[in-house]
Amino acid sequence: MIALTSPPEATQGRVPLEIGGVRTIIRCEEESYLDLVRDRYEGFRIPSGDGEHPLSYTLHVTVQEDLLPGSEVTPTVERTPDGFRLHRRDFMMDLDLERRTLTGSVARSMYSFDSMLRVFFTLILLDMDGVLVHGSSIVEGGRAFLFYGVSGSGKTTTTILSEPRTILSDELTLVRKVGEEYRAFGTPFWGELQKNGENINAPLHRILWLRKDPEVYLEEQTPRQALQRLLPCILFFAQEPDLVNRVVDRVVDLVEHVPTAALHFRKDDSFWTLLTENQ
């Protein structure tokens, strides 16, 4: 299990973050807006952000008053000559892949900024052997367990029942292949708990599809079943076939390298006894 950050220090005109091993330096002319960013991403802030870093992007953000926050419209991702345009009614940002910059406007809302940041990560992870999974993740014994499923399947419930274990996320887990192993990274992309995960990473030990049940047991599933269940839980907005195929290939590799199962569980922490006994 690896911690990712050092204690943050004050900066003017920018907020350096590190999420999933990716450095993102947020720049904005409004210091009051950056104060909101500093507060929202507490735990993922790093020192000044100067110096070389293998995975580094700079986000130039302009706050636009006439943009209204809202999630009823799905974000769109379009190709541009330099990369991609990310668009929803409350943000429009252009991603330059060569310069590693994201530039544009966003509504005066941390909800809008966070949504934009999630879309941004779905794109840059394409070149980092990674994906964002709509699932909670917990560290137990130095290993990460990823719990996923459709809304209402029990991701938040399993997270609450897992405390005081280390929570990487109750909503969106960043998974990347580092060397020959997949690792789960904590994110600030929270769900119902409205609490940032821990900014650490750990080897991904097991991927578990959730089923509420009076009985507690593990049900074997084939890689094909795991793929069919996991793909709808991958966060991705671009629709070009070649990009979608890259995501599918990554998930295929993921379920071939990390053990998967269906976890039938009830509303208590007895499933952890089952999981630790079946390592």
N, C-alpha and C positions, 0 to 999 in steps of 0.2 A: 504494500500500500504506500503510495507516494503523495506527499503534500506538494502543492503546486505554487504557492505564493509566499512572499515575504511580507512583513508589515507594510501597509501603504504609507506614503508620505504625501504632503500637500503639493499640488501642482496648479499652475495657473493656465487657463485656457484649454485644458485637456484632462481627460481621465483615462489612464492606462488600465486596461483589464486583461486578465488571462483566463480563458475558458477553454477547457479541453486541450490545453497546451498551445492554444492559439492566442497570440497577443493582439488585442484590438485597442488602438489608441483613439479615443473619442475626442474630437475637437469641435468646439462651438464657441461663438463669440459671446454668448450669454452665460456668465458665470453662475447665475441663479439656476439655469437649466442643468448645468454640469453638477451643481450641488444635488439636484434630484437624482442624477445618474450615480453619483458617489454613494448616496444613501441606498438606492435600489439595488446596487450590485456590491454591497458590502460583503467582504469575504472573497471577492474575485478581483479586487483592486490590487495593483502591484506598485512598487516604487516607480520612479519617473518614466520608465519605459524607454530610456535612452539605450543605445548600444545595439549590436547585432542580435537578431533573433531569427531562427530558421522559418518560423511561421508567424508573420507579422503583417497586420493590415491597419490602415488609418481610415477612420470614418469622419468625414467632414459633414457636420449636420447643421442645417439652418432650420430654426423653429418658425413655422408658418401658422399664423393665427387663424386663417380661414379654413384650415383643415380640421374636420371633425372626427374625433376618435370613433371607432366602430368596428365590429368584427363580423357583421352580417354578410359582408362581401369577402369572398376568398381572394387572397393575394394572387397576383399574376406575375409570371416571370417570363420575360422576352429576351431573346438574343439581341445584342447590339454588336457593332464592329469591334468593340473593345472588350466585350464580356456580356453583361446582362443588365436589364432594367427591372427593378423590383417595384411593384406598384399596387397600392390599395388606396381607398379614398383618403386615408390619413397619412400616407407617406408615398414618396416617389424618389428612389435612389438608383444611381448608376454605379455598377460594379465594374471597375477596370482591373482585369485579371493580371495584366502585365505590371501595372504600377502598384497593384495591391491597395487600391483605394476604393472607398464607397462614398459617393458624394450625392447630396440632395436635400430634400425637405421632409420634415416630419411634423405632425401635430404636437401641440404643447401638452403632451400626455406621456407618462411613462408606460402606459399600456400600449400606446402606438409604437413607441420606441422599442419596447420589448418584442412586440410582434415582428417588427422590421428586422430586429437582430436575429430572431429565430429563422426567418426566411433566408437571411444572409448566410447563416451557418449551414443550412441545407445545401447551398451551392458550393461553398469553399470546401466542404467535407468530401466532395466528389474526388478531389485530387489528394486526399489524405487518407484514403482507405477507410472512410468513416461514414456514419449515418446518425441521424437523430431518431430515436425510437420513442414512440408514445407509450412510455412505461415507467414504472417506479423502479428504483434500484437501491439495494441495501448491501453494506459490507458486513460480513460475518467471518471471523477467523482469517482476516486478510484477503478474503475473496469476495467478489461482487456477484450478487444474484439479481437478475433482471426479471421483473414481473410485468407482463403486458397483457393487453386485451382491449376490447371495445369499451366505450364509456359505460360505467356502471359495473364493470367486471370485478372490481375490488382493488384497484391499484392504491387508492388512498387508504382503504381499510388495511391492507397488508402493511403499508408504511406505518400507520399509527400503531398497529399491533407489534411492529418490529422494534419500536423504541425500547431501550436507549441505544440500540445499535446505530452505526453511522449511516445516515441517509444521504445518498448521492442526489436523488431527486424523487419527488412524488408524482412527476408528470412527464418530463422529457429527459431521457438519458442519452448522453453522447457516447457512442461506441466507436472506437478506432482500432485498427490493426497496427500494433507497434512491434516491429520485428516480425516474429512468427506467432505472436499471441494477440488475441483481442483483449482490450482493456475497456472498462467502463469508467467514465469521468463524471464527476459531479457537475451540476449546472445550476445557474440561478433561474432556470425556466420552470417556475413552480406552478402547481395546480391549486387544488382546494386548500391545502395547508398554508398557502401564501407565505412560504418560508424558503429561503435559498438553501440548496443542498450544500454539502461540504465540498470545498474545492480540493479534492484529492482524486486519485485514481487507483484502481485495483484490477488484477486479472479477472476477466469475466469467466466465472466458473460454471454458471448454469443459466439457461433462458427458460422461463416458466410461463406458460399460458394459463391464465387464471379461470377457474370454474368454482362458483360458490356451491357448496354441497354439505349435507349433514355429516358426511364422512370425510376423513382426511387421508388422501393417498395420492401417489404419483401414477399417472397413466402414460405409458410409452407412446411416442408418436414418431412417425417416420420423418426424415428430412423434408419430404414433399409436404406432409401435413404441417410441419413447422413453418415451411415457406409460405404456404397458403394462409396460415394464421398470422404470420408476422408481417407480411407485405402491407396489409391494410393499416398497420400501426407504424409505418415508416413515414415521417414527416417529409414531404417533398412536393413542390408546387410547379416546377417546370414540366412541360408536357411534350417536349421534343423527344421522339422515339429513342435517339441515341443516348440522351441523358437518362431517360427512364430505364433503358437497358443496362446502363452502368450501375444504377442503383440496385436493380434486380440481381445483377451479377455479384454485387457486394453482399447482399443478403443471402444469396446461395452459398457463398463462401463462408459466411458467418455461421449458418446452421450446420455446415459440414465440419466446422472446427470446434464449435461449442455445444456441449450436450444440451438437449432440449427435452421438455416433458410438459404434460398438462398437469397442473397442480390443482387438485380438488381440496378445498379448505373451508373451514367454518370460522365464525367470528371469534377466534381466540388465537393464541400464539403457538398452538400445538404443531402447526406446519413446520416450525423451525426445528423441532425435535426430529421430524421426518427428514427434513433436508440435511441436517447435520449427520444423521445416521446413514444417509445414502450418498455420502461423498465418495 
